Amino acid sequence: MSDDTIRLVTIGRILRRRWRLLAVLAAVGALVGYGASLLFPPQYTASASVLLPGVWQERELLTQAEIANSSVVVGRAAAALNWPGVGGGKLQDRVSATAADGNIIKISGTAETPERAQQLSDQVARQFVTFAARMAGDGTDPAVAQPDELRQLVAQAGRRITELADATNPGQTVESVQTRTELAKLRTALQDAVKKLDQVDPAAAKANMVVMGPAPRPSAEAPPTAVQLIAAGALLFFLLGVVGHLAAARMSRRLRTEPELAAALGAVALGTVDVPGDRPAHRPRGRGPRGLARRLLGLDVRWDAPTPQASGDEAGRQLRYRRVCARLREQLPSARRLLVVVPDGDGTALRAAGQLVDEAAGDPLLRVVEVSVSRPLVPDRDDEAGALVVLSAGSWTAAELAGLAGACADAGYQVVGVVVAGAVRARPTRSDGRPPEGAAPALAVGADAGRGSG
């Protein structure tokens, strides 16, 4: 099986066994997103387009977009709008300009209402056109000569050249011929300059920017909207819940193999037994609001426990129990009484311990007790020869089992063996008046369990 398949199976198991907790986390995330939507008022964005006639290079368009988004243009727009408490600095973050295809500068403005967003984008577009026209030379600075004035000066110079050529000595001397030739060249050069000025006029070609109508009034909020924030919060918390489960499983230190469990308890492994049942028959008994919340959220059942595998028939399962009892008699031939220690909350191990009591049939006499792993306390020794620990794999850490073994030693018990219980799926059988194969045996659990067989 590939790693990707294992991950998908793990995620599916999380969704199947922790769907209540994930649903609660998603609801909490939706509430957080709703609260965020209340903190941030709705925003609306309107866009105005400015057409730049002529031939423009891409770099020039980007420069014009930066000019439209500059503090000078935005500041002039803020002064023209004259909104109370809103200056150019605040509007700078609400205005954006981008170069689009077709020599178009798209100017967008964001505000609290659709009307203000429309006014902001239109005003910035107008101020940008005015500022660009002044930069291109379309101003009224008297120090800068205009094209019409240059044409008049050239025409006056041409007439003056003609007068000088006529006033030159009409003789055919070398000096007079050279003077008339130079004046004719100068007149031709001036005429060529006027023609080029008429053909190439950057101010006339690029300064006539046009605002392509008023910005459309926005009808919907700009993202992120309240619905988007709520959905994003729910999705984020849901994913955090799944990632948290995966991280916890990755960092888990629970022991899963029989040799590891036996080594943690300092005893020998006597074997593995099967317990039929698709779901745990016993759950931790949590009392109070905390226990109720754990049951409602499904936290009282392990999610990372492997899915029970299909088992054989009843005879095969009983054979495993008989072999464990036989190994126990071989290891302790003189023992007549043993204490069976089951970690509190391990329902699979509790059912296996009950089956062991039935199979032992008083040889040896087994007394089952449940011991809390968080604060282990084993009853004082009576006349038992030792303690037999029954537990399921993948449920306990080495530190927890070491504490359980220490509690047995404090009570005077020596751990004589470890039995590992695993949940399996029982094959369906016809009802013949006997209890179903996966049902738990009826026995009293605690200090008085097992005394009826003695």
ZAMARGU-4260 file (C-alpha; in steps of 0.2 Angstrom, whole numbers, plus 5000, padded with zeros to 4 digits):
<rodrens>
0) 5000/5000/5000 | 5007/5017/4995 | 5010/5032/5007 | 4996/5042/4998 | 4983/5028/5000
5) 4988/5027/5019 | 4985/5045/5020 | 4968/5045/5012 | 4963/5030/5023 | 4969/5040/5038
10) 4960/5056/5033 | 4944/5045/5030 | 4945/5038/5047 | 4947/5055/5055 | 4931/5061/5045
15) 4921/5045/5050 | 4926/5045/5069 | 4928/5063/5072 | 4914/5071/5062 | 4906/5078/5077
20) 4921/5087/5083 | 4925/5093/5065 | 4908/5100/5063 | 4909/5110/5080 | 4926/5117/5074
25) 4919/5122/5058 | 4904/5131/5067 | 4917/5140/5078 | 4927/5145/5063 | 4911/5152/5055
30) 4907/5162/5070 | 4925/5169/5070 | 4923/5173/5052 | 4906/5182/5056 | 4915/5192/5070
35) 4928/5197/5058 | 4915/5203/5045 | 4908/5214/5059 | 4925/5222/5063 | 4928/5226/5045
40) 4914/5236/5037 | 4909/5231/5019 | 4919/5239/5005 | 4914/5244/4987 | 4926/5246/4972
45) 4922/5256/4956 | 4934/5257/4941 | 4936/5271/4928 | 4946/5269/4912 | 4957/5282/4904
50) 4962/5280/4885 | 4979/5285/4880 | 4979/5289/4861 | 4994/5287/4850 | 5008/5274/4851
55) 5014/5269/4868 | 5027/5257/4874 | 5024/5245/4888 | 5036/5254/4900 | 5028/5270/4896
60) 5011/5263/4900 | 5018/5257/4917 | 5025/5274/4920 | 5008/5282/4917 | 5000/5269/4929
65) 5012/5274/4943 | 5008/5292/4940 | 4990/5289/4941 | 4993/5280/4958 | 5005/5294/4964
70) 5003/5304/4980 | 5002/5320/4969 | 4987/5314/4959 | 4978/5306/4974 | 4981/5321/4985
75) 4973/5333/4972 | 4958/5321/4971 | 4956/5321/4990 | 4957/5340/4989 | 4944/5340/4976
80) 4932/5328/4985 | 4934/5337/5002 | 4928/5322/5012 | 4928/5326/5031 | 4943/5317/5039
85) 4949/5309/5023 | 4965/5315/5016 | 4977/5310/5003 | 4986/5298/5015 | 4971/5288/5018
90) 4965/5288/5000 | 4982/5281/4995 | 4978/5264/5001 | 4961/5264/4992 | 4967/5269/4975
95) 4975/5257/4962 | 4980/5260/4944 | 4985/5246/4932 | 4989/5246/4913 | 4977/5236/4903
100) 4977/5231/4885 | 4973/5244/4871 | 4983/5259/4879 | 4970/5260/4894 | 4974/5264/4912
105) 4961/5257/4924 | 4959/5267/4940 | 4950/5258/4954 | 4944/5267/4970 | 4937/5258/4986
110) 4926/5266/4998 | 4912/5262/5011 | 4898/5266/4999 | 4895/5263/4981 | 4892/5282/4978
115) 4909/5286/4986 | 4918/5273/4977 | 4911/5280/4960 | 4916/5298/4965 | 4933/5293/4970
120) 4938/5283/4954 | 4931/5297/4943 | 4940/5311/4952 | 4956/5302/4952 | 4954/5299/4933
125) 4951/5317/4930 | 4966/5323/4941 | 4977/5311/4932 | 4972/5317/4915 | 4975/5335/4920
130) 4992/5331/4928 | 4998/5321/4913 | 4993/5335/4901 | 5003/5347/4911 | 5018/5336/4911
135) 5017/5334/4892 | 5018/5352/4890 | 5000/5357/4888 | 5001/5370/4901 | 5002/5389/4901
140) 5020/5392/4906 | 5026/5408/4896 | 5044/5402/4897 | 5040/5387/4886 | 5037/5391/4867
145) 5022/5383/4859 | 5022/5375/4842 | 5012/5389/4834 | 5024/5402/4841 | 5038/5392/4834
150) 5030/5391/4817 | 5028/5410/4817 | 5046/5413/4821 | 5052/5401/4808 | 5041/5410/4795
155) 5048/5427/4800 | 5066/5420/4799 | 5062/5414/4781 | 5056/5431/4776 | 5071/5439/4783
160) 5082/5427/4774 | 5074/5431/4758 | 5076/5450/4761 | 5095/5447/4765 | 5097/5437/4749
165) 5089/5450/4738 | 5099/5464/4746 | 5115/5455/4743 | 5126/5461/4729 | 5117/5456/4713
170) 5134/5454/4704 | 5141/5437/4700 | 5156/5438/4712 | 5161/5423/4721 | 5157/5431/4738
175) 5139/5435/4733 | 5135/5418/4726 | 5142/5409/4741 | 5131/5421/4753 | 5115/5418/4743
180) 5119/5399/4743 | 5121/5398/4762 | 5105/5408/4764 | 5095/5396/4753 | 5102/5381/4763
185) 5097/5390/4779 | 5079/5393/4773 | 5077/5375/4767 | 5083/5368/4784 | 5070/5379/4793
190) 5056/5373/4781 | 5061/5355/4785 | 5061/5358/4803 | 5044/5365/4802 | 5038/5350/4792
195) 5045/5338/4805 | 5037/5348/4819 | 5020/5346/4811 | 5023/5327/4808 | 5030/5323/4826
200) 5021/5333/4840 | 5023/5322/4856 | 5012/5334/4866 | 4998/5333/4853 | 5000/5315/4851
205) 5001/5309/4869 | 4994/5323/4880 | 4976/5321/4874 | 4971/5308/4886 | 4952/5304/4887
210) 4942/5298/4902 | 4930/5284/4895 | 4915/5289/4904 | 4910/5289/4922 | 4914/5274/4933
215) 4900/5261/4934 | 4892/5261/4952 | 4896/5245/4960 | 4882/5234/4965 | 4891/5221/4976
220) 4904/5221/4990 | 4922/5220/4986 | 4930/5204/4992 | 4932/5198/5005 | 4913/5198/5009
225) 4904/5193/5024 | 4900/5176/5016 | 4918/5173/5011 | 4924/5177/5028 | 4912/5165/5036
230) 4916/5151/5024 | 4935/5154/5025 | 4934/5153/5044 | 4924/5137/5044 | 4936/5129/5031
235) 4951/5135/5041 | 4945/5128/5057 | 4940/5112/5049 | 4957/5110/5041 | 4966/5114/5057
240) 4956/5100/5066 | 4961/5087/5053 | 4979/5093/5053 | 4979/5093/5072 | 4973/5075/5072
245) 4987/5070/5059 | 5000/5079/5070 | 4994/5070/5086 | 4995/5053/5077 | 5012/5058/5070
250) 5019/5062/5088 | 5010/5048/5096 | 5021/5037/5108 | 5008/5023/5111 | 5015/5006/5109
255) 5008/4995/5096 | 5018/4978/5096 | 5017/4964/5108 | 5036/4964/5112 | 5035/4983/5116
260) 5021/4981/5128 | 5029/4967/5137 | 5045/4976/5138 | 5037/4991/5145 | 5028/4981/5159
265) 5044/4970/5162 | 5035/4954/5159 | 5034/4940/5146 | 5021/4940/5133 | 5009/4926/5134
270) 5000/4928/5118 | 4987/4938/5108 | 4968/4935/5109 | 4954/4941/5098 | 4938/4950/5104
275) 4924/4951/5092 | 4915/4967/5090 | 4916/4981/5077 | 4915/4995/5090 | 4922/4996/5107
280) 4910/4989/5120 | 4916/5000/5134 | 4920/5018/5135 | 4929/5029/5148 | 4916/5033/5161
285) 4917/5052/5161 | 4906/5061/5174 | 4901/5079/5174 | 4900/5092/5160 | 4917/5087/5154
290) 4912/5069/5152 | 4896/5073/5144 | 4905/5085/5131 | 4917/5071/5127 | 4903/5059/5124
295) 4894/5071/5113 | 4909/5075/5103 | 4915/5057/5101 | 4931/5060/5110 | 4928/5045/5122
300) 4933/5033/5108 | 4950/5032/5099 | 4950/5038/5081 | 4967/5031/5077 | 4963/5013/5082
305) 4964/5002/5066 | 4948/4995/5059 | 4945/4978/5066 | 4950/4964/5054 | 4939/4949/5050
310) 4941/4935/5062 | 4939/4916/5061 | 4926/4906/5069 | 4922/4904/5088 | 4932/4889/5089
315) 4948/4898/5083 | 4945/4912/5095 | 4943/4900/5110 | 4958/4891/5105 | 4968/4906/5108
320) 4961/4909/5125 | 4965/4891/5130 | 4983/4892/5124 | 4985/4908/5135 | 4978/4898/5150
325) 4990/4883/5146 | 5005/4895/5145 | 5000/4903/5161 | 4999/4886/5170 | 5016/4880/5163
330) 5024/4896/5169 | 5016/4896/5187 | 5011/4877/5190 | 5008/4880/5209 | 4998/4896/5207
335) 4979/4895/5211 | 4974/4913/5211 | 4980/4928/5200 | 4975/4946/5199 | 4970/4951/5181
340) 4974/4970/5179 | 4965/4979/5165 | 4968/4998/5162 | 4953/5008/5165 | 4944/5013/5149
345) 4951/4998/5138 | 4935/4990/5133 | 4943/4977/5122 | 4955/4972/5136 | 4940/4971/5148
350) 4930/4959/5137 | 4946/4948/5134 | 4949/4947/5153 | 4931/4941/5155 | 4934/4928/5142
355) 4950/4922/5151 | 4940/4920/5167 | 4928/4909/5158 | 4941/4898/5149 | 4952/4897/5165
360) 4937/4889/5175 | 4945/4892/5191 | 4962/4885/5187 | 4969/4897/5191 | 4956/4908/5199
365) 4956/4925/5191 | 4950/4941/5199 | 4948/4956/5187 | 4951/4974/5192 | 4951/4990/5182
370) 4966/5002/5187 | 4966/5020/5182 | 4982/5023/5171 | 4983/5042/5176 | 4983/5038/5194
375) 4986/5019/5196 | 4981/5011/5212 | 4981/4992/5213 | 4972/4983/5228 | 4983/4976/5242
380) 4988/4958/5239 | 4978/4944/5246 | 4983/4927/5242 | 4986/4929/5223 | 5003/4923/5216
385) 5005/4938/5205 | 4997/4949/5192 | 4992/4946/5174 | 4990/4962/5164 | 4978/4962/5149
390) 4977/4977/5138 | 4975/4982/5119 | 4988/4987/5108 | 4990/5006/5102 | 4981/5013/5117
395) 4995/5016/5130 | 5012/5024/5131 | 5028/5016/5139 | 5027/5029/5153 | 5009/5024/5157
400) 5013/5005/5157 | 5028/5008/5168 | 5017/5017/5181 | 5005/5003/5180 | 5019/4990/5183
405) 5025/5001/5198 | 5008/5001/5205 | 5008/4982/5205 | 5025/4981/5213 | 5019/4993/5227
410) 5004/4982/5231 | 5016/4967/5232 | 5011/4959/5215 | 5024/4953/5202 | 5018/4955/5184
415) 5019/4937/5178 | 5013/4940/5160 | 5005/4951/5147 | 4990/4947/5136 | 4987/4958/5121
420) 4969/4959/5115 | 4964/4964/5098 | 4946/4969/5091 | 4940/4958/5076 | 4924/4957/5066
425) 4914/4942/5070 | 4906/4932/5056 | 4887/4933/5057 | 4879/4918/5063 | 4861/4912/5065
430) 4852/4915/5081 | 4850/4899/5091 | 4844/4905/5107 | 4862/4909/5113 | 4869/4926/5115
435) 4877/4934/5099 | 4895/4930/5096 | 4901/4948/5099 | 4891/4951/5115 | 4901/4954/5131
440) 4901/4939/5144 | 4890/4943/5159 | 4902/4945/5174 | 4904/4956/5188 | 4920/4967/5186
445) 4929/4974/5201 | 4935/4968/5217 | 4922/4954/5218 | 4924/4948/5200 | 4929/4930/5199
450) 4924/4925/5217 | 4909/4916/5211 | 4920/4903/5202 | 4929/4899/5218
</rodrens>
